[in-house]
Amino acid sequence: MTKAVIRKIGYTSLFELNKNSKATVVVNVGGAGSSKSYSIAQLIVYKLLNEENKVFGVLRKTFPALRMTSMGLILDLLKQYGVYREKQHNKTANNYIYGSNIIWFFSIDESDKIKSTNFSTIWVEEANEISWEDFVILKLRLRAPIKEGEVNQIFLSLNPSDSSNWIATKLCGVGSNAQDLS
């Protein structure tokens, strides 16, 4: 999806906000139909097609949930944009390769699964399903080599939920338990 393809198909204002963010952790909270998942999926596809030597991780707590949501959304977008190639999609390893880039689709029902991996960008769909400990492990994996001016990022998407969950208290500063993740 080159810039020309994006202009032709269109993108959301949330896509632009996510694309322009330089924060390491980006939290997208919104109800059903808010475009948070669609916008992040578009961003992953945009980066896949326009950047080089990137490793993307797209996940949910369980793989069946991932397959029905963010994985399907990204693959559908690749098809909609006319760039999906069956031979680039390894359905056994659950990855999609485009040029020097790769998207890994996985669950984090066992956080040991991702040790010894390095990601450029991670998207956690329904992030409130994972634990703080899972998040910390993911953030430690956000260490792929980058060029000057780039930043490795983790995008969290979730529906509005209890303001006492770890995302609200430790990432968004709600309450007295907010933590600096720098």
N, C-alpha and C positions, 0 to 999 in steps of 0.2 A: 504494500500500500504506500505508494509514493505520495508526496504532497498533492500531486494532481489527482490521484484517486480519492484522497480524503475530500478535496474540494468538490469532486463530482458526487460522491456518496453523501457527504455531510458528516458533521460531528457535533457533539454536544458541547455546551459551555463548560460542563464538568470535565470533559476530555481536555480542554484547553488548560483548565486550572491544574489538573493532574500533570499534564505534560510540562507545564512551566514551573512546577514545584521543584525546589532544590532541597527539600527536607528529606532526611533519611527515612523517616516513618511518616506515611501519609494515611490519615484515617478518613474514610468516606462513610458517613452515616446517613441513611435515608430509607424511607419506606418502599414498599413494592411500587415499581414504576418510576422511581426517582432517577433512573439512568446510571446509578453508581456502578453496577456490574457491567453494563453495556459500555460505559465510558472507559472503565479500566481495561476491559477486553480489547476495545479499540486501541488503547494506548499500548498494550502488549503487542498487538499485531503491528502497529505503527513502528515501534522500536525494533521488532523482529525484521521488518522489511527495510528499515532505513539506517540501522546501526550495524556494526561488525563486531564479531568475537564476543557476543553476549550470551549469557546463560540465564534463562528465565525459569522460575519455579512457580507453578500454579497449583494451588492446593486447597483442600478442605479437610475436615477431620476424618471423613470416611471417603473411600473411593467411589462407592455407588452415588453418593451425593455430588461428588465432583463431576462425575461423568454426565449427570443430568443437568448440571448448571454451567459452571465456568469453562470446563473443557469443551462441552458442546457448543457454547457460545463462541469461543475462540475459533474452533474448527468451522463453524457456520460462517463466521466473518471472513475467514480465509477463502471459503468457497464463494461467498458473495462478492468479494473483491477480485475473484478470478485468479488467485495465486495458489490455491490448494492443489497439491500434487500427491496422489496416493503413495507413490514410492518414497516420499519424504516423511510419511507418517508411519512410524514404527508402533504398531498397535500392541505388540508384545511388551516392549520396553516403555510404552506410554510416553513417547516423545514425538516432537515434530522438528525436523531440521530444515532450515532455510539458509542457504549460503554458509557462512561461518557461525551462524547462531543456532541455538537449540532451545526449545521449550520442553521442560520436564513437567508432566502432570503426575501428581502423587497425593497420597493422603498422609496425614501425620498422626494416624492412630497409634503408631509406635515411633517416637521421635528419634530412636536410634537409627532409623532408616536413612536419615539424611546426613549423618556424620561423614566427614571427609568430602563434603561437597562445597562448591563455591558458586554463589549466584550473583548476577548483576542486578536483577529485579525479581522480587517475589510478590505474588498476589495471593493473599489469604481471603477467600470468599467465606462469608459468614464467620468472621474472625472470632465472634463471641463463643463459638463452639470449641475453640482451642483454649488451653490453659496458659497462664503467664509463663510457666516453665517451657512450654512448647514455643511460645513467642521468643523467649530469650535464646533458645537453641537456633531458631530460624534466623534471628538477627545476627548471631555469631557466624552464620553461613553466608552472610551478605558481605562477601569479601573478594569478589572477582576483581582482577586487575582493571583499572580504569584509566582513561586519558585525563589530562589536566582539564579542569572545568566540569567534569562529569561527576556524578554521585550515584552510588549503588543505593537502591531504594526498596522499601517494603511497603506495599499498599494493602491496607486492611479495609474490607467492605463488610458492613453489617447493618441490620435493621436497628432502629432505636430500641434500646433495652434498658434494663435496670441500671440506674446511675451508680450502683455500687460494684459493678463488674470491674475487672482489672483494666479494661480498655479505658473506661471513664476515669478510674482513680489513678492509674499509673501512667497513662499516656495523655489524657485530655485534661488533667489537673482538677478533676472534680473531687472535692473532699480534701482531707489532709494527707493522704498517702501518695500524692503525685511524686513521681521520680524523674530525675534528669537522666536521659538515656545516652547522653553524649559520650 
